[in-house]
Amino acid sequence: REQDQLLTVVSVENGPESVLARGARKAESPLRSVCQPYSRACLLLTPAKGGLRFLAEGSPRESYILPESSLSAFAYAAYLAESIIERGLRDKIKLKAGIFGAEAWSEQMRLDIQKSLDIKAYDIYGLTELSGPGVAYECSAQTGMHINEDHFIAEIIDPDTGEVLPEGTQGELVFTSITKQAFPLLRYRTRDICILRRGACPCGRTHIKMCKPMGRSDDMLIVKGVNVFPSQIETVLLEQGYTSNYQIVVDRVNNSDTLDVLVEMTPDHFSDSLAEITKREKGLVAALKAMLGIYAQVHLVSPKSIARSEGKAIRVIDKRKI
């Protein structure tokens, strides 16, 4: 039946794109389909692969049809949507669906991109440790992601005590892999906070659903699809001779994450020369880029200008509304 068709992530060994296969009933893993004829249904889009060209012209290496669906991080999809409209390519794009993962995105962001590209936007969840993308995915109902329970056992635990919590309770998501052979995981703590619910779904599937991750039980941030730990930033600051008095501000502007780091200068570093401060900021930007792999805007501020806390230091301010 049409409503029973699955979206299964696969890869093309000899081509430049990874793709999604439709209609696959059986697979060796959540990431590989046995249905090669469907491998042209969807392209994995990344900035390095020229996503806009693929959407408008198809693949230059093979006679691909124009893709009907795409898989990418949401921020890149939002950028593509902007570019498509600015360049007047809307009538050349044949997309019907977009599958977005790697970073958090809100329901309002879903509505915006569905309207701008006239597509259906679906969420997908995965972890590198388990199998990458494809651990859970949204169906046509768009009311949560079905976990592939033929490959993974999902639980919700209390992040502080480890106690297993009943379905419908908010807690930390834990997975056990039951089909992996080379690298099986038993009760792996994802640190993602969410809710599991089992019930009737309009699509007919009976696999349990997880909601969008609501936060992290540790201090890890996901910025532009990249895992960022405050300890990494602190390491760079200390290596560059700064103190551990800093603050990380994460926000979202035009559907793209921004990362700002406020750093207190030491009395030795403090200077009235704007040129000297700018030079130091650029040095920290380069050092953080080398450590994190993404760009962070650095702001050097005067000593003791960052508010102190009597309890735990407030290192991270996340202004994103997810």
Steps between C-alpha positions, in 0.01 A plus 500: 500500500613854427480593868728210594796617293813564704778754462829315550841669486745335263823591324617479142846345488612653169314829497549841663175496693342302776134441439175390653318200366122479502291189530771284660348221709819331620851629559827378646497801733305826537760664276508264202220389273488200272291696253758662272240599234362760741837663567425809293205610711685732732835680521706570808577871472805665654664835423802320349280320248336809353149421621327772300651373173391143576145612574471709184702287255542151648832317525762579233657153525195292426162544337315554825149626495456820697468394865155502657635509855815615676690413817705766677550705814212744542718814492636402159151428372388843618794655316409308184139615526617861521731458202235324293254785547764774448617344172152436366548124484182403680335359186807283425504330838298178510530430871203347678665423835798593713653285773695705752728392783835574670360798693188607684225686317162624617146452373496862383813434295322198350203714398728766348697264277189301400343825384807638323579180306152346490630175650437273795779530761584188699726452801762223526706393800825310529828462685839419355550241775188308397483525122487866406169634361207262482459400864161672498301691240173683457213353301234687308322592826795722605420446868824344620770265373445124479798315648612201294427245773610211280852639546493691830342467845418844640455595866457819699693532826543754776830667405602533866406157638492281187152376597288387204199731462157412357398597148374856477753624757774747414850367550825394336481280191689168517555257212605136470595381151377152412626452143845658500781245506832685489412769753191408704388733778314406817286766666695785343421836660440758228474793746203621292190591702171398342173309545402159358140423414335193354156516346297488183651702216309610189777350284425152638844437648523364853863588581540723803538874439749744648442873511760749385791512749416764759852556630810323628570338836864605471647833398551417134362742246409418144582801285456478123487123537838488680548382859654780706613464861573805720810315619640519144461877498650527847802297390567743214466803725738363762753401233487857366566646845147609591309423819204264527262795534304472180146461374361317199193644330316287244222652294320442173487770233318439170469129582877465550678445830742765625773447758643795695768471767547783749848487655631710783841646439761474773651825628808418291290461186284806560571777253345824381618423149213378284746359247669290768169366632384416146826315436455293816138421410603376155762278659238341726257459211762301308589287804134420572435415134791253514361340818125499423488482123246784482521878513451681833483876540731612783443811710777605738353690795655687789607314817220408745227610256338156475250447782616260769273241659491390861424148389594328178649733243263575216722414208237449231204714393292328234252744349370264234127434518451137404 
